[in-house]
Amino acid sequence: MTARLSPRRARFAAPVLLVLALAGCSATGRAASTGTPSATPSASAAACAQVTVVVEFGTLGAPSVHACGPAGVALDTLKAAKVSTEGSGDYGDAVVCRVDNHPTAAEESCAKLPSDAYWALWVKSSPSADWAYAQEGVSTLKLTAGESVGLVYTHGTDSTPPQG
């Protein structure tokens, strides 16, 4: 399902609907010792018994991340899967401004939300379900085993869900 929202509405929709915003089951999608993201989804990430994590950097040029993390609050799931996030000055950890240092501080300040790009937060209730735009922020979204969480760097009104 692809939703079309204005950038402003996407970022400010009802109490911080916008979002953003994976201990892994194993080294699924990241090299265990280096934390280097994998460019392609691994078979074990697709079959994760916990929460599947997908991060797509889009125009930022970094390889996609596919990992597995524990059930719980999305922010904790991301941290456990070794995906670092930085919140915004406006909304703290509820809205993701930076993922694994992308965009860099030179490219985008996190003091205020950017005007034309943001990290969209997506959820999927099962491997066979469609991605849905998250209805709350990364600091409050609760994930259960079998679900997936995705962060996609998004420009303007583009609301493309993760491909993984």
C-alpha positions in Angstrom: 0.0 0.0 0.0 1.4 3.4 -1.0 0.2 6.4 0.9 0.6 9.9 -0.5 1.1 12.6 2.2 2.5 16.1 2.0 5.9 16.3 3.7 4.5 18.6 6.4 1.5 16.3 7.1 3.8 13.2 7.1 6.1 14.8 9.7 3.4 16.3 11.9 0.4 14.1 11.6 -1.5 13.5 14.9 0.7 13.3 17.9 3.9 12.7 16.0 2.5 10.1 13.6 5.5 10.7 11.5 8.2 8.8 12.5 11.0 7.5 12.7 13.1 5.6 12.7 16.5 -3.1 15.0 20.6 -8.0 19.2 19.9 -9.6 16.1 18.9 -13.2 15.8 22.3 -13.7 14.2 24.5 -11.8 11.9 21.6 -11.2 9.5 22.3 -8.3 7.3 25.3 -7.0 9.3 28.7 -8.5 9.7 28.8 -9.5 13.4 32.3 -8.1 14.2 32.3 -4.9 12.1 28.7 -3.7 12.0 28.9 -3.2 8.3 25.6 -3.2 6.6 24.7 -5.8 4.0 23.7 -4.6 0.5 21.2 -7.4 0.0 18.7 -9.1 2.3 19.8 -12.4 3.8 17.7 -15.5 3.9 17.8 -15.5 7.7 16.6 -11.9 7.9 13.5 -12.8 5.8 12.9 -15.8 8.2 13.6 -13.9 11.4 11.8 -15.4 14.4 11.9 -12.0 16.1 11.5 -8.6 14.3 12.9 -8.1 10.8 14.6 -4.7 10.4 15.0 -3.0 7.0 16.7 0.4 6.4 16.9 1.9 3.0 19.1 5.0 2.5 17.8 5.9 -1.0 19.6 9.0 -2.3 22.0 9.0 0.6 23.9 6.2 -1.1 24.6 3.8 1.8 23.8 0.1 1.3 20.5 -1.1 2.7 20.5 -2.8 6.1 18.6 -6.1 6.7 18.8 -7.4 10.2 16.9 -9.1 13.0 16.2 -7.7 16.4 14.2 -8.4 19.5 10.5 -7.6 19.9 9.7 -4.5 21.9 9.8 -0.7 21.3 11.1 0.0 17.8 13.8 2.3 19.1 15.2 -0.5 21.3 14.8 -3.0 18.4 16.9 -0.7 16.2 19.6 -0.2 18.8 19.8 -4.0 19.5 20.3 -4.6 15.8 23.1 -2.1 15.8 21.3 0.5 13.8 22.1 3.9 15.3 19.5 6.7 15.2 19.5 10.3 16.2 16.3 12.1 17.0 15.3 15.7 16.1 15.6 18.8 18.3 11.8 19.3 17.8 10.6 15.8 18.8 13.6 14.0 20.4 13.7 10.3 19.7 10.1 10.1 18.5 11.2 11.3 15.0 14.3 9.9 13.4 16.6 12.5 11.8 19.7 10.4 11.2 20.4 6.7 10.7 23.9 5.3 10.9 25.2 8.9 10.6 23.1 9.5 7.4 22.5 12.2 6.4 25.7 13.6 7.9 25.6 16.7 10.2 27.1 18.7 7.3 24.2 17.6 5.0 21.4 18.1 7.5 21.0 19.6 11.0 18.8 17.7 13.4 17.9 20.8 15.4 14.7 21.2 13.3 13.0 18.8 11.0 14.2 19.1 7.4 11.9 20.8 4.9 12.1 18.4 2.1 13.3 15.0 3.3 12.8 12.7 6.3 13.0 9.1 7.5 9.6 7.4 7.0 8.8 4.6 9.5 7.0 1.6 8.1 5.6 -1.6 9.8 4.6 -5.0 8.5 2.6 -7.4 10.6 3.9 -10.6 8.9 6.3 -11.6 6.1 3.3 -11.9 3.7 1.6 -8.6 4.7 2.0 -5.3 3.0 4.0 -2.5 4.5 1.9 0.2 6.3 3.0 3.7 7.3 3.5 3.7 11.1 0.9 5.5 13.1 3.2 6.5 15.9 6.8 7.3 16.5 9.9 5.1 16.8 10.1 5.7 20.6 6.6 4.4 21.2 5.9 1.9 18.4 5.7 -1.6 20.0 6.8 -4.5 17.8 6.0 -8.2 18.3 7.8 -11.3 17.0 7.1 -11.9 13.3 6.6 -8.2 12.5 9.0 -6.0 10.5 10.0 -2.4 10.9 11.4 -0.3 8.1 13.1 3.1 7.8 13.2 4.7 4.4 14.9 8.0 3.6 12.1 9.9 1.8 11.9 13.1 -0.2 9.0 15.4 -0.6 5.7 13.6 -1.0 7.2 10.2 -1.9 5.8 7.5 0.3 7.5 4.4 -1.1 7.6 1.6 1.4 10.7 -0.6 1.9 11.5 -3.0 -0.9 12.9 -5.6 1.5 
